[in-house]
């Protein structure tokens, strides 16, 4: 279980600036292979600009593949603003609610988060479609997908 927790930490620590085509392909692949039809419908919905109320708490699932197979980890993504109005983000995961702060940048319809990990810089790119999220993460040669929804 510690391995998947490290995977989630890495995946949620950084968001990479990636092309729109790659973000859409990662989201479409994840939804087509492992998500219910509601998630597939959300992926086909137009992107919601992050400037339209980015702040919120999201339940997310980070998935990736390594030599041991495919792993998934659940976590909470909290997006807020600081006193100057700049976006902030942190991922809360694990049995002790470990918090991992990230830098945040809006790049068109993508929210890009980054964080330094023991394995290098983690980059996560997320696209919002209403209350649903889809995206991908990278750290070194590892990569995977991310899905989520607004916490109810």
N, C-alpha and C positions, 0 to 999 in steps of 0.2 A: 504494500500500500504506500510505503514511503516513496517508491519510484513514481507512482502516478501523482503523488502530491508534488514532487519536484517538477513533473511535467506541467501541472497546472500553474505552479509558481512561475516557471519559465514562460509559459504561454501567456500568462496574464501580466507579466512584468513589463513587456515591451510591445508596442504596436508599430509595425514597419510601414513605411510609405511604399505602397505597392500599386501597381496599375489597376485601374477599374476593371479591366478584363479579368485579371487574376483573382481579384476579390469576388467578382460575380461567379467565376468558375468554381472557386472553392465553396462558396455558398450553395451553388446549384448542385454540386457533387454531394455535399453533406445532406442536403434535403432530399435528393433523389434516392439516396441509398439507405438513410437511417431515420428519416423524420416522417411523422404522419402527414396526411394530406393537408392539414391546416398549416403546417410549417411550409409545405411546398407552395401553397397559395400565398403565404406571406412573402416568400422569396420572389414570387413573380410580381408582387405589388411594387409600385414605385418607391424609391428611396425617400425617407423622410429626412429633410435637412437637420443636422445636429443643432443648428442655430435655433430651431424651433423646439425649445425646452429640452436641452440635453440632460439636465440634472435629473437624477432618478436612481433607484436601486433596481438592479437587474439580476435575475437568477440565470446563471450561465453554465454551459457544459463545454469543456475543452477536451478535444480528442486528438490523439496522435498515434503514430505507429513506430515501434522500434523492433529490435531483434526478438523481443518476447511477444510480439503481436500488437493489437490495437488496444489502447487504454483510454478511458474517459474519466474525467474528474469534474465534480460539481463545485461551484464557488459562487460568491456574490460579488458583483461589480457595482461599486458606488461611485457615481459621477456627480460632482457638485461644483461649486464655485468658491474661490477665495474672496477676501475682502475687496480685491480690486476688480472682481467679476471674471477673472480668468478661470477656465475649466481646470478641475482637479479630478483625479481618479485614484481609486485603490481597489485592490482585489482582496477579499477576505475569504480564506479557505482553511481547511483542516479542522481537526477536533478542538484546537485551541484558538480558533478564529484569528489565525495569523494574518496580519495586514501587510500588503505589498503596495506601497505608493508608486505611481507611474507619472511620467510626464505626458501631457495631452496636447494634441494638435488636431485641428479640423482641416482636412484636405478635401475640399469639395463635399461630396456626400459621405466621405469616410472619416471616422474618428480613428486617429492613429495614436497609440500609446506605446511608450518605451520604458524599460527599466533595466538596470544592470543586474545580472545574475552571476553565479559562480561559473557558468558556461558561456558568458559573453552577454551581449545586449539582446534582450528579448524585444521583439516588435510584434504588436497585435494591431490588425486593421479590422474595424467593425463598421458595418453598414446597418442602419436602422430602417425598418419598414413598419411604420406604426409602432406597436408595442413589442415587435419581434426584432431580434438581432441575428445577423449572420456575418461570418468573417473568417479570418485565418490568422495564424501566428507563425513566427519563425524565430529560431535561435540557432546560430551556426548553420549546420547542415540539417537540423531537425525542423519539421514543420507539421502543421495540423490545422484543424478547423475549430470553429467556435460557433455555438448557437445559444440563443437565450431569449428571454422575454422579460417585460417589465414585471417587477415583483408585485404581487397582489396583496 
